[in-house]
Amino acid sequence: KLIDASLRQQKKLQNMSLHVPYQMADRVTVAHLETSRCLFPEFSGQDSGSFESLKLDEEPAAVPKEKKGRGSPPTWYVAGSELDSLSSYMRGRLTLEKVNAAINDMVSYAEANSQLIVAPKKKLAENLWEKALEIRDIATMEGIKGKHFFLEADIKGPSLKLDNTGKAILTVLRHLGRINETRIGHNRVIILQKPH
């Protein structure tokens, strides 16, 4: 009798899983089995007719759609101890404030590129459409896919510029594991990375 009740419950859950999106069916079925064992021990020895009152056959609520695009780029600031750990020739005259201000600039460049990746054509100005196509192509490349990045051509300040100080900041951030660089076509791509 207990085996029959268990089989009937399993069949109901399988029928219910037909109403659940493909990716979630296994998780929901397992979750319901675990819930019925843990939360309803009083039903385990009874006839499965008792489960009718639980209304397992109701239509499940709509699953919210995932947002398109990426989340906002991460901001991993450099700590004073990290900057002090570098040799003096690499650190030069850089201050912690300059380095962290440059990180803010890099995050804003990566954010702008993320918005270009997901923006529909009709919302983009004509001069931005070609750049958006280029950024989208780069975003699909192996090693860059799913990561936040910007191009060397995006570097325009206010804190990070392509002068000697800016190049020193990029060297320090590369050494500290905050960025990684690669070349794709004629573009130098700078990828934001989690510090190790």
C-alpha positions as CSV (number, residue, x, y, z in Angstrom):
1,K,0.0,0.0,0.0
2,L,2.9,2.4,0.8
3,I,4.6,1.6,-2.5
4,D,1.4,2.3,-4.4
5,A,1.0,5.6,-2.6
6,S,4.6,6.5,-3.4
7,L,4.1,5.5,-7.1
8,R,0.9,7.6,-7.4
9,Q,2.7,10.6,-5.9
10,Q,5.6,10.2,-8.3
11,K,3.2,10.0,-11.2
12,K,1.4,13.2,-10.1
13,L,4.8,15.0,-9.9
14,Q,5.7,13.8,-13.3
15,N,2.4,15.1,-14.7
16,M,3.0,18.4,-12.9
17,S,6.5,18.7,-14.4
18,L,4.9,18.9,-17.8
19,H,3.8,22.4,-16.8
20,V,7.3,23.5,-15.7
21,P,9.9,24.9,-18.2
22,Y,12.3,22.3,-19.6
23,Q,15.4,23.5,-17.6
24,M,13.6,23.4,-14.2
25,A,11.7,20.1,-14.5
26,D,14.3,18.0,-12.8
27,R,14.9,20.4,-10.0
28,V,11.2,20.9,-9.3
29,T,10.5,17.2,-9.2
30,V,13.3,16.5,-6.9
31,A,12.4,19.5,-4.7
32,H,8.8,18.3,-4.4
33,L,9.8,14.8,-3.5
34,E,12.2,16.1,-0.8
35,T,9.5,18.5,0.5
36,S,6.9,15.8,0.7
37,R,9.3,13.6,2.7
38,C,10.5,16.4,5.0
39,L,7.4,18.5,5.6
40,F,4.6,16.0,5.4
41,P,5.8,12.9,7.4
42,E,2.2,12.4,8.6
43,F,1.2,11.6,5.0
44,S,3.9,9.0,4.3
45,G,2.0,6.1,5.8
46,Q,-1.4,7.2,4.6
47,D,-3.2,6.7,1.3
48,S,-2.2,9.1,-1.4
49,G,-5.8,10.4,-1.5
50,S,-4.7,12.7,1.4
51,F,-2.5,14.5,-1.1
52,E,-5.5,15.7,-3.0
53,S,-6.0,18.4,-0.4
54,L,-2.6,19.8,-1.3
55,K,-3.7,20.7,-4.8
56,L,-0.6,19.5,-6.6
57,D,-2.3,19.7,-9.9
58,E,-2.6,23.5,-9.9
59,E,-1.0,25.4,-12.7
60,P,2.5,26.7,-11.5
61,A,3.2,30.4,-11.5
62,A,5.0,31.9,-14.4
63,V,8.7,31.9,-14.1
64,P,10.2,35.4,-14.4
65,K,12.4,35.9,-17.4
66,E,16.1,36.5,-16.9
67,K,17.4,40.0,-17.7
68,K,19.3,40.3,-20.9
69,G,22.8,41.4,-20.9
70,R,25.4,41.4,-18.1
71,G,25.3,42.8,-14.6
72,S,27.2,45.9,-13.9
73,P,31.0,45.6,-14.0
74,P,32.8,44.7,-10.8
75,T,34.8,47.4,-9.0
76,W,37.8,45.8,-7.3
77,Y,39.8,48.6,-5.7
78,V,43.5,48.3,-4.9
79,A,44.3,48.3,-1.2
80,G,47.2,50.4,0.2
81,S,49.1,47.3,1.2
82,E,48.9,45.9,-2.3
83,L,50.3,49.0,-3.8
84,D,53.1,49.1,-1.2
85,S,54.0,45.5,-1.9
86,L,55.1,46.5,-5.5
87,S,58.7,47.5,-6.1
88,S,59.4,51.2,-6.1
89,Y,60.4,51.3,-9.8
90,M,57.0,49.8,-10.8
91,R,55.0,52.0,-8.3
92,G,56.8,55.2,-9.2
93,R,54.9,58.3,-8.2
94,L,51.5,56.6,-8.3
95,T,49.2,57.1,-5.4
96,L,46.4,54.9,-4.2
97,E,43.9,57.6,-5.1
98,K,45.1,57.8,-8.7
99,V,45.0,54.0,-9.2
100,N,41.5,53.7,-7.7
101,A,40.2,56.6,-9.7
102,A,41.5,54.9,-12.8
103,I,39.6,51.7,-11.8
104,N,36.4,53.8,-11.6
105,D,37.1,55.0,-15.2
106,M,37.7,51.4,-16.4
107,V,34.4,50.3,-14.8
108,S,32.6,53.1,-16.6
109,Y,34.2,52.2,-20.0
110,A,33.2,48.5,-19.4
111,E,29.6,49.6,-18.5
112,A,29.3,51.6,-21.7
113,N,30.4,48.6,-23.7
114,S,27.9,46.4,-21.9
115,Q,25.1,48.8,-22.8
116,L,26.3,48.8,-26.4
117,I,26.2,45.0,-26.5
118,V,22.5,44.8,-25.5
119,A,21.2,48.0,-27.1
120,P,18.8,47.5,-30.0
121,K,19.7,49.2,-33.3
122,K,16.9,51.6,-33.3
123,K,18.0,53.1,-30.0
124,L,21.6,53.7,-31.1
125,A,22.8,56.7,-32.9
126,E,24.1,56.0,-36.4
127,N,27.7,56.7,-35.5
128,L,27.5,54.2,-32.6
129,W,26.1,51.3,-34.6
130,E,29.4,50.2,-36.1
131,K,31.1,50.4,-32.8
132,A,28.3,48.3,-31.3
133,L,28.7,45.6,-34.0
134,E,32.5,45.6,-33.3
135,I,32.0,45.3,-29.5
136,R,29.4,42.5,-30.0
137,D,31.9,40.6,-32.2
138,I,34.6,40.9,-29.6
139,A,32.2,39.9,-26.8
140,T,31.7,36.5,-28.5
141,M,35.4,35.7,-28.7
142,E,36.8,32.9,-26.6
143,G,38.4,34.2,-23.4
144,I,36.3,37.3,-23.5
145,K,32.8,35.8,-23.6
146,G,30.9,36.7,-20.4
147,K,33.5,39.1,-19.1
148,H,33.5,42.8,-18.7
149,F,36.0,44.6,-21.0
150,F,36.8,47.8,-22.8
151,L,39.1,48.8,-25.7
152,E,42.3,50.8,-25.4
153,A,40.6,53.3,-27.8
154,D,37.9,53.8,-25.1
155,I,40.5,55.3,-22.7
156,K,39.8,59.1,-22.6
157,G,40.0,60.1,-18.9
158,P,39.2,61.9,-16.7
159,S,41.5,59.9,-14.5
160,L,42.9,57.3,-16.8
161,K,44.6,58.6,-20.0
162,L,47.1,57.1,-22.4
163,D,50.0,59.1,-21.1
164,N,52.9,57.9,-19.1
165,T,51.0,57.9,-15.8
166,G,48.1,56.0,-17.4
167,K,50.4,53.4,-18.9
168,A,52.1,53.0,-15.4
169,I,48.6,52.5,-13.9
170,L,47.8,49.8,-16.5
171,T,51.1,48.0,-15.7
172,V,50.4,48.1,-12.0
173,L,46.8,46.8,-12.4
174,R,48.0,44.0,-14.8
175,H,50.6,43.0,-12.2
176,L,48.0,43.0,-9.4
177,G,45.7,40.8,-11.5
178,R,42.9,43.4,-11.9
179,I,43.1,43.4,-15.7
180,N,44.3,41.2,-18.5
181,E,45.0,42.3,-22.0
182,T,44.6,40.6,-25.4
183,R,44.7,41.7,-29.0
184,I,41.8,41.0,-31.3
185,G,42.3,42.3,-34.8
186,H,43.5,45.9,-34.6
187,N,42.0,46.3,-31.1
188,R,43.8,46.0,-27.8
189,V,41.1,44.6,-25.4
190,I,41.4,45.1,-21.6
191,I,39.5,42.6,-19.6
192,L,38.5,43.3,-16.0
193,Q,39.4,40.4,-13.7
194,K,38.8,39.4,-10.1
195,P,42.0,39.9,-8.1
196,H,43.7,36.6,-7.0
